Amino acid sequence: MSLVIAEVLNLPSDHIQPDYTIQLDGPNLRPMNAQLDSKYSYEIVEFEPVVDFKKSIKECLEVFV
Protein backbone atom coordinates (compact mmCIF):
# COMPACT_ATOMS: atom_id res chain seq x y z
CA MET A 1 0.00 0.00 0.00
CA SER A 2 2.85 2.37 0.80
CA LEU A 3 4.39 1.84 -2.61
CA VAL A 4 1.09 2.40 -4.40
CA ILE A 5 0.48 5.60 -2.44
CA ALA A 6 3.96 6.87 -3.29
CA GLU A 7 3.39 6.00 -6.95
CA VAL A 8 0.04 7.73 -7.39
CA LEU A 9 1.19 10.84 -5.52
CA ASN A 10 4.54 10.97 -7.33
CA LEU A 11 6.47 10.69 -4.08
CA PRO A 12 9.84 8.96 -3.62
CA SER A 13 9.63 5.36 -2.43
CA ASP A 14 13.26 4.26 -2.49
CA HIS A 15 13.41 4.55 1.30
CA ILE A 16 10.55 2.06 1.80
CA GLN A 17 11.98 -1.36 2.59
CA PRO A 18 10.22 -4.64 3.40
CA ASP A 19 10.52 -5.86 6.97
CA TYR A 20 11.76 -9.44 6.86
CA THR A 21 12.04 -9.86 10.61
CA ILE A 22 9.73 -12.32 12.26
CA GLN A 23 8.44 -11.51 15.73
CA LEU A 24 7.08 -14.64 17.32
CA ASP A 25 6.38 -13.02 20.66
CA GLY A 26 4.12 -10.05 20.86
CA PRO A 27 0.91 -8.54 19.57
CA ASN A 28 2.36 -7.53 16.20
CA LEU A 29 2.73 -10.98 14.65
CA ARG A 30 2.19 -10.57 10.91
CA PRO A 31 2.37 -12.92 7.95
CA MET A 32 5.45 -12.64 5.74
CA ASN A 33 3.25 -12.04 2.69
CA ALA A 34 0.41 -9.67 3.50
CA GLN A 35 -0.59 -8.83 -0.06
CA LEU A 36 -4.22 -9.66 0.65
CA ASP A 37 -4.87 -10.83 -2.87
CA SER A 38 -8.61 -11.39 -3.05
CA LYS A 39 -8.98 -12.27 -6.74
CA TYR A 40 -9.78 -15.91 -5.96
CA SER A 41 -12.41 -14.91 -3.39
CA TYR A 42 -14.03 -12.58 -5.91
CA GLU A 43 -14.27 -15.44 -8.40
CA ILE A 44 -15.95 -17.72 -5.87
CA VAL A 45 -18.65 -15.24 -4.89
CA GLU A 46 -18.85 -13.68 -8.36
CA PHE A 47 -18.03 -10.22 -7.02
CA GLU A 48 -16.35 -7.38 -8.83
CA PRO A 49 -15.04 -4.50 -6.69
CA VAL A 50 -16.59 -1.16 -7.54
CA VAL A 51 -13.65 0.88 -6.25
CA ASP A 52 -10.21 1.03 -7.82
CA PHE A 53 -7.66 1.34 -5.00
CA LYS A 54 -5.13 3.45 -6.90
CA LYS A 55 -7.73 5.93 -8.11
CA SER A 56 -9.50 6.14 -4.76
CA ILE A 57 -6.37 6.55 -2.64
CA LYS A 58 -5.15 9.31 -4.94
CA GLU A 59 -8.44 11.16 -4.67
CA CYS A 60 -8.40 10.84 -0.89
CA LEU A 61 -4.80 11.86 -0.27
CA GLU A 62 -3.80 14.26 -3.05
CA VAL A 63 -5.20 17.24 -1.13
CA PHE A 64 -2.54 16.63 1.55
CA VAL A 65 0.44 16.72 -0.82
HUMO-V637720 format. One record per residue. RES is the residue in one small letter. SS is DSSP state (a for helix, b for strand, c for the rest). D_CENTER is the distance of its C-alpha to the mean C-alpha in Angstrom with 2 decimals. Layout:
# HUMO-V637720
RES;SS;D_CENTER / RES;SS;D_CENTER
This chain:
# HUMO-V637720
m;c;2.58 / s;a;6.26 / l;a;7.61 / v;a;6.89 / i;a;8.35 / a;a;11.04 / e;a;11.82 / v;a;12.47 / l;c;14.37 / n;c;16.21 / l;c;15.64 / p;c;16.28 / s;c;13.64 / d;c;16.29 / h;c;16.38 / i;c;12.87 / q;c;13.73 / p;c;12.44 / d;c;14.34 / y;c;16.59 / t;c;18.81 / i;c;19.45 / q;c;20.75 / l;c;22.94 / d;c;24.56 / g;c;22.90 / p;c;20.62 / n;c;17.39 / l;c;17.54 / r;c;14.20 / p;c;13.91 / m;c;13.83 / n;c;11.33 / a;c;8.52 / q;c;6.82 / l;c;8.06 / d;c;9.84 / s;c;12.13 / k;a;14.38 / y;a;17.23 / s;a;17.19 / y;a;17.42 / e;a;20.35 / i;a;22.12 / v;a;22.18 / e;c;22.52 / f;c;19.76 / e;c;18.13 / p;c;15.35 / v;c;16.95 / v;c;14.03 / d;c;12.19 / f;a;8.71 / k;a;9.66 / k;a;13.08 / s;a;12.47 / i;a;10.29 / k;a;12.99 / e;a;15.70 / c;a;14.68 / l;a;14.33 / e;a;16.81 / v;a;19.72 / f;a;18.79 / v;c;18.93
